[in-house]
Amino acid sequence: MLSVRDLGVAFGTVQPLSGVSFAVGKGETLGIVGESGSGKSLTAMSVMGLLPLSGGRITGGTVEFDGQDLTKLSERAYRKLRGGRIGLITQNPMTSLDPLQKIGPQVDDVAKLHLGLDATKARARTEEILGTLRIPEPALICERYPHQMSGGMKQRIVIAMALAADPDVLIADEPTTALDVTVQAQIIRLLDDLVKERDLALVLITHDMSVVAQTCDKVVVMYAGRAVEHGPVEEIFDRPRHPYTQALIACIPRGLDGATRLTGIEGTVPTVVNYPNGCPFHPRCPRAEAICATDPPDFSVHGDSAAACHFAEVADAQSA
């Protein structure tokens, strides 16, 4: 349903995103994972056609939805797809809802705009979707304001807005941000159920590799505005070839006793104006050699996955 090829994005003379590619079909969940500043949310904005709102533009590549190149669409045509056939679950439910408007009308508006329903049918659809999302007493919730709801309930409302027009593709931009662990698990389980029940194509943006392992069919690992590894989840976790992917997996907590030490990644993600030459991860990479600081690595294919690392073959041999 959605195919992104060699996507590049610029803001003025600065290019924070380059060469990003991935594809996801109906009934599949694709995870886009990486630390903050890796370009995950910018990728989502590019797919949704929202870059002009912040002064950005697509400089190369294609974004194809159902065989149509979205980069060639006018804003008018894009509006018919955005929120309609392509739904977006925004990152922070606390700020995504209008605090001055009741819940019901905010969800109703999506069905009115994209499905052409009248007020009565739109409200009936809203209550049906809220019920599907396991929200008790949907009619009562529709008459409440956002400040009267918990963080987990607000997140469900944002999901309801994304589903109101019955989309084919759903992009979830870190949908569990600022939620406690129990609610996070509920939201992730809910999204997984929606993919299976509605045959959606889900793009799940996250910084949590454990969420990817539990939920996704495929994964794209991003760092400093580039994809550095991609492939089926099982293969990536069984045999990660890029040092950054290995580092992210190593950060997953594995013990509950007090003696267990959490693993971190030394250094920080570079800012867009300070992207290093060569491999962007080389300043933090324990395996880096001279070539890594000068030559950007090409992708090398390993089974169904691929990694952009000069020494992916070595990592493959070591893990075999």
N, C-alpha and C positions, 0 to 999 in steps of 0.2 A: 504493500500500500504506500509506503514512504521510502524513498531512496535518495540519499544525499551523497554527492560525488565531488570530491576535491573542493569543498566549500572554503572560500576565503572571504574575510570580512575586514573592512578598514574603517577607521574614524580619522578623517583627515589624512595625514601621512603615516599614521600608526596602524599597523596590521596585527591585531590581537589573535586572529584565527586564520589558519591556513591548512589546506590539504586534508580537511576532515571528511571522512566517508563512512557511511553505514547504511543498512537497509533493514526494514522490519515489515513483516506481513501480518495478516489477520490471525488472531489467536496466539500471537507471539509477544513476548516482553523483551525489549532490548534495554539493557542498563548502560548508562553513560556515567562513568565514575572517575573521580579525581579529587584532589584537594581544592579548596576555595581558590579561585584565580586561575583555574585550568582552562576555562572557556566553556563550561557545561551550559550555563544559563544563556550565554551569548549564542550558543548553537540553537537553543530553543527559540530565542528571539528571532533568529534568522529564518527558521522554519515557519514561524508564525507571521512573518512579514512585519515585525515590529521595530526593526532597526531604524527606520527613518525618524521615529519618535525621539530617539536619543542621538541623532546625527550620524548614524552609521550607514554603511552600504555594503552590499555583496560585491566583491571584486572578481570573483571567479567561481567556477563550478556550477552545479545544478542542484535544485531541490525539486524532485519529482514526487507528486502525489497522484496516485491512481493513473500514472502515465502522463500527467500534465506537468510541465516545468513551471513551478510557481515563481521563479525569478523573473519570468516574462509577463506576469500578471499586472494589471493596473490595480490601484488601491481599491477601486470600486469592486472589481472582481474578487480581490482577496478578502474583502469583508464578507462575502457570501460563504467563503470557506471557513474563515477564522471564527471559532465559536460554534460553527455549524458542523461540517464534516470533520474538522480538526479541532478538538477540544483541548483546553489548557487548564491544568490545575496549578495555580500560582504558588509561589514559594512560601509566603507568609499569610495564613488565613486571618491573622489579627488585623492586617491592614488591607486585605483584599476586598472586604465587604464595606458597603456604605453605612457608616454608623447612624445616619439619619433616616434610613429606610428600613422597613420591616423585611424579614427574611423572605416571605412569600413573594412580594413583587420583584425582588432581585432575581429570583430563580424564574419567575413567570416570564420576565422580559426576554429571556433567551429563546423560549419556545414561541413567543409572539413574533420575534424578529426573524428567526430562521425557519420555523415551521408554519408560520402564518396562522397560528391558533388564536381564537378570541379569548377574552379574559377568563371565561368559565372553563373552557377546555384546557387553557394553559395552567390554571390553578389545579385542576384535576391531575394534570400530568406532573406538576410539582409535588403534590402530595403522594402520588404513586412512586416517584423517584425517591423521595425522602423515606418512604416505607421500605423500598428496596435496599436502601443504605442503612437499614436497621435503626432509623431514628423514630423513637416512640412518639405517638400522638402528633402526626405530621400537620394536621389542621391547626393545632395549638402552636406548634413551632413556627408556622407561617406568620403568625401574628406577633411574634417576638422580634426584638431588636438584637443586633449582634452582641451588644454588651451584656445581654442577659444569658449568654451561652458560654459554655466551657471551650477551651482551645480545641479539644477533640471534636466537639460538636460543630464548631466553626469550620474545621477542616472537612467534615462531611458535607456541610452546606456548599463549600467551594467545589467539592467533587460533584455535587448535585447540579450545580450551574454548568459544569463542564459536560455533563451527561444529558442535559435537558434537550438538546437538539439531536440526540442519537448519533454521535460522531462515529466515524470509522477508525480514526486515529486519536489517541489520547496522549498528551505530553504532560507528565507529572514532574514538575520542577521542585525537587526536594520536598515532597509532600508531608514529611514528618518533622520538619524543622520546628524547634521550640516545643515539641510535645514530649511528654514523659514516655518512658520505655514501654509501659503497658499499652498506652494509646497508640504509640508507633506501631507496635505489633498488630493491633487491630486494624489500622489503616492499611498497612501492607497486605494483610490477609484479605481485606475488602477489595483492594485493587486486583489482587490475584484472582479472586472470585469473579470480578467484573469481566476480566479478559476471557475467562472460560465461558461464562454465561452469555456474554454479548458478542463473542468472537471479535473483540477489539484488537487493534495493534497498539501496544503500550510502549512508550518511550519513558523510562524511569530514570530521572537524573538524581544522583545521590553521591555522597562522599563515603558511604558506608559499604565496604566490600561484603560484610555479612548479609546485608539486605540483598545484594546482587546474588550471592550464593543461594539464598532461599527462594528468590522470586523469579529471576531472569532466565531466559533461554540463551541469549547472546549478550556479549558485553563489549563495550568500547572503552578503553582506558585512555584518558586524556591528561596531557601535561603541557603547561605553557602554551596553550592555544593549538596544540596538535594532538592527533591520535597517535599513540605509541604502540598500542597492541589491541587486537580485536579477534574475536572468535567465539565458539560455543563456550558457555560457562564451565561445563565439566572439563573441557580441555584446558582452558585458561587456569583453572584452579589446580588441576592435576599436574600441569606442566607449564607454569608461567615462564616466559623466556625473556621478557624485558625486566631489567633491575627495578624499575619503578613499580611494575605490577607485583613483583616479588615483595617489595617493601610494603605495599599496601596490604597484601595478604598477611604479612608478618605482624601488622598492626592490629589484627583481629584478636580481641581478648580470648584467651583459651582456658583460663583457670579462675576459680572463685576464691581461692585461699589467699590470705594476706601476704604470703611469700612470693606469689606470682608477680613478676615485674612486667609492666606494659611496655611494649616496643614502640618506638617512635622513629620518624625519619629525620635525620639531621638536616639543618638548613631550612630554607623557606622557598616557596614557589616564587620565581622571579617576576617582577612587574613587567607589563607589556613594553615599557620603554627600555627595559634592561634584559630582554631575552638574550641568552648567550649564543655565540656562534656554535656551529657543529650540532651535536646532540643537546637539546635543551636541558636534559637531566644530568649532564656530565659533571657539573660542579658539586652535585650531591651523591654521585654514583660511586660506590666502593670498587667497581670494576673498571672505571674509566682509564683509558690510555690516551696517548697523544692524539691519535686520529679522531677521538671523540670530541676534542675541543675545536677541530677545524672542519670536519666533513659531516654534514647532516646524513644520518643513515637512511638508506632505503628500506622499504618493507621486504622482509624475506618470509616466504610462505612455509608453514610447518603443519602438515595435515590440513585441517579446516581453519586454522588460525594463522595470524601473521603478526610479526613484531618488527618495529623499526629500531633495531639495535645492531651495531657492528659485530657483536659477539653473541648473537642469538643462537648460533649453531653450537657454541661452546656450552651455553646454558642448557641447550637441548641434550647434549651429550652427558653433561653432569647429572641431569635429572633422570636420565634413562635408566 
